[in-house]
């Protein structure tokens, strides 16, 4: 694939990401539909999309609708745009892909321990969860026990909800000490 083709493909995916973020955060977006220039009205409403060419935004919306990610309905001279169930799943994956744990300047001297016991029936989800913990920078003490010195409650809850795990399957423990933590401290440079 030439650099020329790659250059034109990348912005479309960025437009789609922005559309998903906007729709995931706002839930439903509506704009006046009295004008046939739907995208122009939309661009005014959604300022984040202004950095893209109107034609590209229109094409992105058309493709998302065609693939079943968004639903566009008209009521009382208004257009309502919302994510479908398939679209919510896609937006969830995009949110999970960008997940990061914030690292404070000073450590509060507490360990966050993620403990999970996920059945063999959910093996694929368990492995995906374990992979995400590794990607987030947690350190494995055992196969199902991971640790970090940084607050990760929101991130773990988001992952738990996204994968559909119960309170019994995943627990977050905040501890003041862990035996033989020299290797863990070295890993996190603390």
C-alpha positions as CSV (number, residue, x, y, z in Angstrom):
1,X,0.0,0.0,0.0
2,X,1.4,3.4,-0.9
3,X,1.9,6.2,1.5
4,X,-0.6,8.2,-0.5
5,X,-3.4,5.7,0.1
6,X,-2.6,5.4,3.8
7,X,-2.7,9.1,4.2
8,X,-6.3,9.3,3.0
9,X,-7.5,6.3,5.0
10,X,-6.3,7.4,8.4
11,X,-8.5,10.5,8.7
12,X,-11.6,8.5,8.1
13,X,-10.9,6.3,11.1
14,X,-10.2,9.4,13.2
15,X,-13.6,10.8,12.1
16,X,-15.3,7.5,13.1
17,X,-13.5,7.6,16.5
18,X,-14.6,11.1,17.1
19,X,-18.2,10.3,16.1
20,X,-18.3,7.3,18.4
21,X,-16.8,9.4,21.3
22,X,-19.4,12.1,20.8
23,X,-22.3,9.7,20.6
24,X,-21.1,7.6,23.5
25,X,-20.8,10.6,25.8
26,X,-23.9,12.4,24.7
27,X,-26.1,9.4,24.1
28,X,-28.3,11.0,21.5
29,X,-27.6,14.0,19.3
30,X,-30.2,16.0,17.5
31,X,-30.1,18.8,15.0
32,X,-32.6,20.8,13.1
33,X,-33.6,18.9,9.9
34,X,-35.5,21.6,8.1
35,X,-32.5,22.1,5.8
36,X,-31.4,19.5,3.4
37,X,-27.8,20.3,4.5
38,X,-27.9,17.9,7.4
39,X,-24.1,17.6,7.7
40,X,-23.6,21.3,7.7
41,X,-26.0,21.7,10.6
42,X,-24.4,18.7,12.3
43,X,-20.9,20.3,11.9
44,X,-22.1,23.4,13.7
45,X,-23.5,21.3,16.5
46,X,-20.6,19.0,17.0
47,X,-17.5,21.3,17.0
48,X,-15.1,18.5,17.3
49,X,-15.9,17.4,13.8
50,X,-15.2,20.8,12.3
51,X,-11.6,19.9,11.7
52,X,-12.7,17.4,9.0
53,X,-14.0,18.1,5.5
54,X,-17.8,18.0,5.4
55,X,-17.8,15.3,2.7
56,X,-15.7,13.0,4.9
57,X,-18.0,13.5,7.9
58,X,-21.0,12.8,5.7
59,X,-19.4,9.6,4.3
60,X,-18.4,8.5,7.8
61,X,-22.0,8.9,9.0
62,X,-23.3,7.1,6.0
63,X,-20.9,4.2,6.5
64,X,-21.7,3.9,10.2
65,X,-25.4,3.8,9.4
66,X,-24.9,1.3,6.6
67,X,-22.9,-1.0,9.0
68,X,-25.6,-0.7,11.7
69,X,-23.6,1.2,14.3
70,X,-25.8,4.3,14.4
71,X,-29.6,4.9,13.9
72,X,-30.8,8.1,12.4
73,X,-34.5,8.9,12.9
74,X,-36.7,11.9,12.1
75,X,-39.3,13.3,14.4
76,X,-41.0,16.7,14.4
77,X,-38.5,18.3,12.0
78,X,-35.6,17.0,14.1
79,X,-33.0,14.4,13.3
80,X,-32.0,12.1,16.1
81,X,-28.7,10.2,15.9
82,X,-28.0,7.4,18.4
83,X,-25.8,4.4,18.8
84,X,-27.3,1.0,18.2
85,X,-26.5,-1.9,20.4
86,X,-23.8,-2.9,17.9
87,X,-22.5,0.7,17.9
88,X,-22.4,0.8,21.8
89,X,-20.2,-2.3,21.7
90,X,-17.9,-0.8,19.1
91,X,-17.7,2.5,21.2
92,X,-17.0,0.4,24.3
93,X,-14.1,-1.3,22.6
94,X,-12.7,2.1,21.5
95,X,-13.0,3.4,25.0
96,X,-11.3,0.3,26.4
97,X,-8.5,0.6,23.8
98,X,-7.6,4.1,25.0
99,X,-7.8,3.3,28.7
100,X,-4.8,4.4,30.8
101,X,-4.0,4.6,34.5
102,X,-2.9,8.0,35.7
103,X,0.4,8.0,37.6
104,X,0.6,10.6,40.4
105,X,3.8,12.5,41.0
106,X,4.1,11.1,44.5
107,X,3.1,7.5,45.5
108,X,0.6,7.3,48.4
109,X,2.3,4.1,49.6
110,X,-0.7,1.9,49.0
111,X,-0.9,-1.1,46.7
112,X,-4.0,-1.8,44.5
113,X,-4.4,-5.5,44.2
114,X,-6.7,-6.9,41.5
115,X,-7.9,-10.4,42.3
116,X,-10.1,-12.3,39.8
117,X,-11.7,-15.8,39.6
118,X,-13.3,-16.1,36.2
119,X,-14.7,-19.5,35.2
120,X,-13.4,-21.6,32.3
121,X,-16.6,-20.9,30.4
122,X,-15.5,-17.2,30.1
123,X,-11.9,-18.1,29.2
124,X,-11.7,-15.8,26.2
125,X,-13.0,-12.8,28.3
126,X,-10.6,-13.8,31.1
127,X,-7.6,-13.8,28.8
128,X,-8.7,-10.4,27.3
129,X,-9.0,-9.0,30.8
130,X,-5.6,-10.3,31.8
131,X,-4.1,-8.9,28.6
132,X,-5.7,-5.5,29.4
133,X,-4.2,-5.6,32.9
134,X,-0.8,-6.2,31.4
135,X,-1.3,-3.4,28.9
136,X,-2.3,-1.0,31.7
137,X,1.0,-1.8,33.4
138,X,-0.2,-3.9,36.3
139,X,2.3,-6.5,37.7
140,X,1.3,-10.2,38.1
141,X,2.0,-11.7,41.5
142,X,0.1,-14.8,40.5
143,X,-1.9,-15.7,37.4
144,X,-5.1,-14.1,38.8
145,X,-3.5,-11.6,41.2
146,X,-2.2,-8.4,39.7
147,X,-0.8,-5.3,41.5
148,X,-0.1,-1.6,40.8
149,X,0.8,1.3,43.1
150,X,-1.5,3.7,41.3
151,X,-5.2,4.3,41.9
152,X,-7.1,2.2,39.3
153,X,-10.6,1.8,40.7
154,X,-12.3,3.6,37.8
155,X,-10.4,1.7,35.2
156,X,-11.0,-1.7,36.8
157,X,-14.7,-0.9,37.3
158,X,-14.9,0.1,33.6
159,X,-13.3,-3.2,32.5
160,X,-15.5,-5.2,34.9
161,X,-18.6,-3.6,33.4
162,X,-17.4,-3.8,29.8
163,X,-16.6,-7.6,30.1
164,X,-19.8,-8.2,32.1
165,X,-18.0,-9.6,35.2
166,X,-19.7,-9.7,38.6
167,X,-18.5,-8.4,41.9
168,X,-17.6,-12.0,42.9
169,X,-15.4,-12.5,39.8
170,X,-13.2,-9.4,40.2
171,X,-12.2,-7.6,43.4
172,X,-10.0,-4.6,44.0
173,X,-8.1,-4.5,47.3
174,X,-6.2,-1.5,48.6
175,X,-3.3,-2.7,50.8
176,X,-0.7,-0.9,52.8
177,X,2.0,-3.6,52.4
178,X,2.8,-6.7,50.4
179,X,5.4,-9.2,51.6
180,X,8.6,-9.3,49.5
181,X,7.6,-6.2,47.4
182,X,11.2,-5.3,46.4
183,X,10.7,-6.8,42.9
184,X,7.3,-5.0,42.5
185,X,8.8,-1.6,43.7
186,X,11.7,-2.1,41.2
187,X,9.2,-2.7,38.4
188,X,7.4,0.5,39.1
189,X,10.6,2.5,39.9
190,X,9.3,3.5,43.4
